[in-house]
Amino acid sequence: MQVEFNDETKFQHSIFTEGSVAIFQGSYDASLLTVREVASVPLEPAEETRATFGNVNWFGGEDPIAFRCNTKLCVAERTNPNAQIVILSDVHLDNSRVMQAVYHMLSGFSGDPPLAFIFCGNFCSRPRQRETMELLHTGFRRLANQLNEFASSFTSTHFIFVPGPDDPCLNMVLPRPHLPGVLFKYFEQIPNCMFATNPVRIQYASQEIVVIRNDLVEKMCRHAVNTVAAENIPKSFAKTILSQAHLSPLPPHVAPVLWEFDHVMTMHPLPDVLVVADKFKSFAEIQADTVVCNPGSFSSGSFGFHVYLPFERKIEDSAIDLPADRNRENLITHENRGRTPILQILPSQLRTCPDPIFDSKLYVAALNNQPGNKF
């Protein structure tokens, strides 16, 4: 059957790409469907999905029951209203200005330690070159030195590293394994450091968080069959990726996926938070009770990042100011800097769920609150 679009075809507020699932309305004649309107698949909030499938844990991890159905986890979440998770993307560790901004960020949060720092790649500004690994070794060693300097402040904070699309890896398609294990040697003495896969699933109390580092917004807009106004891209993107319930709703020749592990890319039921770390400008949208956010590129010059507040289910758009002096009050600018730190993390409250695709024990440290990883 052939499908025809014309100037009168109307597209709803979504990004429609080749290979995505959509609803067509039009007239059919002689094996030709003339499309009048294209609509996205209706969003199904997680609560509606669980009303049908029960409280089975589809997210991952060892618990057979969904986290939000666990009374103890719900209570633990409510008793920690000041919890926060810091999310950065494109942290170029070979850039001295970026390293200075990271140091200022750590200094600013040292008095109010977050639950976790999520560092997303790319971690080098000169990827896929002969000197890339040497630059990464130097950058991660310097970052480890910075973390050691604030070790007494971040005793219960988790540090999660998600590889970017240009970081060295065994394969260049999604899902991707963790960064090379040789880089982790610099973090062996730092508690709660994890080299995660891309994408990675994180549980905090009763909340499910999915993090993926991929330039999805640019790819989807480039291969869309419709045109979306620039100011509508964040909302349209959030609606599209959640309606597809897949982290890469693109054809294989655009965004190849290891088919035997495609189930890792699905989102059913929808998570509480979806972090799509992209070079596109930062944004935060809420669709079907799911927070969809992009922290933007930390290395772009403004040193922007996101702070997620689980208790409020809110994203704070934040940035680093690099002043001439070292006055900590000027280091971080975001909406609520005066929160009182109350951090009581249960061993099972924050963890990166073991991903079945790599059969590794990357996240034993998070489960048992122990330092180091097993490779």
Secondary structure, DSSP 8 states (H G I E B T S, - for coil): -EEE--TT-EE-SS--BTT--EEEEEEEETTEEEEEEEEE-----HHHHHHHHTTB--S-SS-SB-GGG-HHHHHHHHT-TT--EEEE----TT-HHHHHHHHHHHHHHTTS--SEEEEES---SSTTSTTHHHHHHHHHHHHHHHHHHTTTT-TT-EEEEE--TTS--S-SSBSB--S-GGGGGGGTTSBTEEE--BSEEEEETTEEEEEEES-HHHHHHHTBSS---GGGHHHHHHHHHHHHTBS--S-TTTS-B-GGGGGGGB-SS--SEEEEE-SS--EEEEETTEEEEE---GGGTT-EEEEEETTTTEEEEEEE---SS--GGGTEE-S-----------TTTEEE---TTTT-BTTHHHHHT-BS-B-
